[in-house]
Amino acid sequence: MTASVTMIDAVERAARNRFATIIVVGHALKHLLMSGVYSVLIPEIKISLGLSATQVGALGTTGQLTGWLATMSAGYLGDRFTRRTNLMLGISLAMTAASLLIMSIAPDYGVLILATLFMGFGPSMFHPPAVGALSRRFADRRSFAISLHGTGGSIGEVLGPLTAAGLLSLLYWRDVLRFEFVIGIIGALLMWRLLDASGAKDSEHGASLRAYIGAFFELLKQKALLLLFLVTGLRAVGQAVTTVFLPIYMREDLGYSAALVGGYIALSQLAGIGSQPVMGLLADRLGHKAVILPAMIGFALVLALIPLADGKAQLAVVILALGFFVFSMQSILTSAAVELAGENVHSTVVSLVYAAGFIGSLSPTIAGILADAYGLQSTFVFSATVVAVGAAILAFTRLPRRGLLP
């Protein structure tokens, strides 16, 4: 009997590890496609179409707004149909690919706006069902599992700029987008098929709509959870502004080549690959706040240092430090929210965490207006200030302390 139970346990461990690996790889692909656009191609599109900083910021805002709608919808579907994770993630990657195709044929700013509608919707559909599924299957190591999901994102963020910059040295930016569209469609098909065959054991359906709505409104009664959403949103301001304007700052103000910009953005994510699992383990051991608060403070400081960096070497150090915080905190904030919320609404809580970024949806446009009026350096001062406010709020928020690890 003991040997039989041990064998079953080993099979289940292998199945859930395979399940996690597929999701992490899919998350890496999603970020590979998206990060190359924002870090390398958008600056080229800005130059090619003669866009202002305000127009570029409005593109980021458009993606944030549609991303909020997609995130909320995916949260419900992820909890309601837990055995359809493969289909939802496949659709997410397919819509991401479609946005690249639309952008590749855009003759003017209006079609670029349409492309960013899809670019906000497709990628945002990925996180709630993916992280919700990992949270259910890795309840014993939740922070660590969610951090691995984030690590996949960081790997994609490293490879994306390098891939886009390499392709841009051979192709026109429109052709780069078409090539990556093909990669995205292939990835969507593989996600749909491989995840379906990964041995998932979730139930066929989650809670009923009535029970789901009841649980949703119960979530909104928790003060600590609401404050956590606010902190997440303020952190998202720093990430959104930096994602849009750091590449443009390096390309225009500092005069770096597209290839060098891609290399710097890839460098910013190297630290995140290793930092996320470490921060996940520390959060499981010490508690979420002990990890998130120092990270928020560090994030604000690094943002403030960007315009002060003198020379390529100093900027490389600052950007490397920036990568340590950008995705790592999102994983731990998500894990903390799931712990506060309890069972049965994993995907919904994840969707609320990511939807909290709606607070920052106007921040790229605001930053663009500041950049046109006062220069691109002002965008980093703005984002650093907002993140610092988030850190102050977090300091007075009570978060769970699990202490599961010995």
GUDOLO-957150 format. One line per field, with one value per residue (C-alpha): x, y, z. Coordinates in steps of 0.1 Angstrom, whole numbers, plus 5000, padded with zeros to 4 digits. Layout:
N
px	[X,...]
py	[Y,...]
pz	[Z,...]
***
This chain:
406
px	[5000,5028,5046,5014,5007,5043,5040,5007,5023,5053,5030,5010,5042,5054,5020,5019,5055,5048,5017,5037,5065,5041,5025,5059,5071,5039,5043,5079,5066,5039,5065,5090,5065,5053,5087,5103,5075,5077,5115,5127,5099,5078,5107,5112,5075,5076,5103,5088,5053,5065,5045,5048,5055,5019,5007,5030,5018,4982,4990,5001,4969,4947,4964,4960,4922,4914,4937,4916,4885,4902,4917,4883,4866,4894,4892,4857,4862,4894,4874,4843,4859,4890,4895,4895,4928,4944,4918,4919,4957,4957,4933,4954,4985,4965,4951,4986,4998,4968,4978,5013,4998,4975,5004,5025,5000,4991,4993,4986,4980,4944,4952,4980,4953,4933,4964,4970,4933,4942,4976,4959,4933,4953,4982,4960,4939,4968,4975,4942,4937,4974,4982,4949,4956,4991,4977,4953,4978,5007,4989,5019,5044,5021,5045,5073,5051,5037,5072,5083,5054,5069,5104,5090,5079,5114,5130,5107,5116,5153,5148,5122,5144,5173,5151,5135,5168,5184,5155,5155,5191,5178,5142,5121,5100,5068,5084,5097,5061,5048,5075,5067,5030,5038,5057,5027,5002,5024,5028,4990,4983,5010,4997,4962,4973,5001,4984,4953,4975,4994,4974,4954,4932,4910,4873,4852,4834,4840,4815,4781,4776,4755,4782,4809,4792,4788,4824,4835,4817,4830,4865,4857,4849,4885,4903,4938,4930,4917,4949,4970,4952,4959,4996,4997,4981,5007,5035,5020,5024,5062,5063,5040,5058,5092,5082,5070,5095,5128,5135,5126,5148,5178,5170,5163,5180,5210,5213,5217,5212,5181,5204,5220,5186,5174,5205,5199,5163,5173,5199,5172,5154,5184,5182,5145,5151,5169,5153,5117,5121,5143,5117,5090,5109,5115,5078,5068,5093,5092,5059,5049,5054,5089,5097,5074,5081,5119,5113,5089,5113,5141,5120,5112,5149,5160,5134,5147,5183,5176,5180,5210,5230,5261,5274,5267,5282,5262,5230,5237,5240,5208,5188,5201,5188,5155,5150,5153,5120,5098,5083,5094,5070,5040,5044,5046,5017,4996,5005,4997,4963,4954,4964,4941,4912,4910,4898,4875,4883,4920,4917,4894,4918,4946,4924,4918,4955,4963,4932,4945,4969,4939,4950,4980,4962,4964,5000,5017,4995,5003,5040,5039,5024,5052,5078,5066,5066,5096,5116,5117,5136,5105,5087,5110,5106,5068,5069,5093,5070,5040,5058,5071,5035,5026,5054,5041,5006,5021,5040,5006,4989,4988,4997,4996,5026,5025,5058,5053,5089,5112]
py	[5000,5024,5018,5022,5055,5067,5059,5078,5108,5106,5105,5135,5155,5148,5158,5191,5199,5193,5215,5243,5240,5244,5275,5291,5285,5300,5330,5335,5334,5360,5384,5377,5389,5420,5432,5434,5457,5482,5481,5481,5485,5513,5538,5529,5533,5567,5579,5563,5578,5610,5605,5628,5615,5622,5600,5572,5575,5573,5540,5527,5540,5523,5489,5494,5501,5471,5450,5458,5445,5414,5407,5409,5387,5361,5361,5349,5324,5310,5302,5291,5267,5254,5226,5251,5267,5254,5270,5304,5306,5295,5323,5348,5340,5340,5375,5387,5375,5392,5426,5423,5416,5446,5468,5456,5469,5501,5530,5557,5564,5553,5518,5517,5525,5495,5473,5483,5475,5438,5442,5451,5424,5393,5394,5403,5372,5351,5358,5351,5315,5307,5319,5307,5272,5273,5286,5257,5230,5244,5255,5242,5264,5291,5321,5300,5286,5320,5334,5308,5320,5354,5341,5329,5364,5377,5352,5364,5400,5392,5374,5397,5428,5408,5389,5421,5439,5410,5408,5446,5444,5422,5433,5464,5469,5459,5426,5419,5422,5398,5373,5374,5370,5336,5326,5337,5316,5285,5291,5295,5261,5244,5258,5246,5211,5205,5219,5198,5167,5177,5157,5185,5174,5204,5200,5205,5236,5261,5278,5288,5323,5332,5318,5335,5369,5365,5356,5385,5411,5395,5401,5438,5440,5432,5464,5449,5434,5467,5485,5457,5464,5501,5494,5471,5499,5525,5500,5495,5532,5529,5498,5513,5546,5529,5503,5530,5558,5542,5529,5562,5581,5559,5561,5599,5617,5595,5586,5549,5525,5502,5472,5488,5498,5462,5450,5473,5463,5427,5434,5449,5415,5393,5400,5392,5357,5348,5372,5360,5324,5337,5363,5337,5314,5343,5353,5317,5317,5353,5366,5388,5422,5415,5411,5436,5467,5468,5460,5489,5513,5500,5504,5540,5548,5531,5550,5583,5573,5567,5604,5608,5579,5593,5572,5538,5519,5537,5533,5496,5492,5512,5492,5459,5470,5480,5445,5431,5447,5451,5416,5402,5423,5415,5378,5383,5408,5383,5355,5378,5387,5350,5343,5371,5360,5323,5294,5292,5326,5322,5334,5363,5375,5374,5393,5420,5423,5428,5449,5472,5484,5503,5530,5534,5533,5570,5573,5568,5596,5618,5610,5617,5652,5658,5646,5669,5698,5692,5664,5626,5627,5641,5608,5590,5616,5612,5574,5573,5596,5575,5543,5559,5567,5531,5520,5544,5528,5493,5502,5505,5475,5441,5412,5374,5356,5320,5305,5272,5265,5252]
pz	[5000,5009,4977,4957,4974,4969,4932,4929,4947,4923,4893,4906,4913,4878,4863,4882,4874,4837,4840,4856,4830,4801,4817,4825,4789,4775,4798,4786,4750,4757,4772,4744,4719,4739,4753,4718,4707,4735,4740,4704,4679,4694,4693,4656,4649,4667,4644,4613,4618,4634,4667,4697,4732,4742,4713,4723,4759,4747,4730,4764,4780,4754,4761,4798,4795,4774,4795,4825,4808,4797,4831,4849,4823,4825,4863,4862,4834,4851,4883,4865,4840,4857,4831,4802,4811,4780,4757,4775,4774,4737,4729,4749,4728,4696,4703,4712,4678,4661,4676,4661,4627,4629,4640,4611,4585,4604,4579,4605,4642,4641,4632,4658,4684,4671,4674,4710,4718,4709,4726,4758,4756,4745,4770,4799,4794,4803,4840,4858,4845,4845,4880,4894,4881,4896,4929,4931,4923,4944,4976,4996,4977,4963,4964,4949,4921,4912,4913,4888,4866,4869,4861,4828,4821,4829,4806,4778,4787,4783,4750,4735,4730,4718,4693,4681,4678,4659,4635,4631,4619,4590,4584,4584,4616,4599,4587,4623,4635,4608,4617,4654,4645,4631,4662,4684,4664,4666,4704,4708,4691,4711,4744,4736,4728,4752,4783,4775,4777,4808,4833,4849,4878,4884,4887,4855,4869,4896,4918,4904,4891,4922,4946,4925,4928,4965,4970,4948,4969,5001,4988,4984,5022,5032,5039,5037,5003,4990,5002,4986,4953,4957,4963,4932,4911,4922,4915,4881,4874,4878,4855,4828,4825,4825,4799,4775,4780,4791,4756,4740,4766,4756,4719,4716,4746,4749,4712,4716,4687,4685,4692,4722,4736,4731,4750,4779,4782,4781,4808,4830,4832,4839,4876,4876,4864,4896,4920,4916,4929,4957,4967,4965,4989,5013,5012,5020,5049,5063,5051,5021,5037,5047,5010,4993,5013,5008,4972,4967,4984,4962,4931,4938,4944,4912,4892,4906,4897,4860,4849,4872,4857,4840,4811,4798,4827,4854,4834,4830,4868,4874,4847,4861,4896,4880,4866,4901,4911,4881,4879,4913,4932,4911,4919,4956,4956,4938,4963,4992,4977,4972,5008,5020,4998,5006,4984,4953,4938,4929,4893,4903,4929,4904,4879,4906,4913,4877,4871,4899,4872,4859,4884,4862,4829,4824,4836,4802,4788,4818,4815,4778,4784,4810,4785,4758,4783,4805,4788,4791,4825,4841,4835,4859,4886,4882,4884,4913,4934,4927,4937,4969,4978,4973,4996,5023,5021,5022,5054,5072,5056,5074,5052,5059,5073,5063,5076,5057,5050,5078]
***
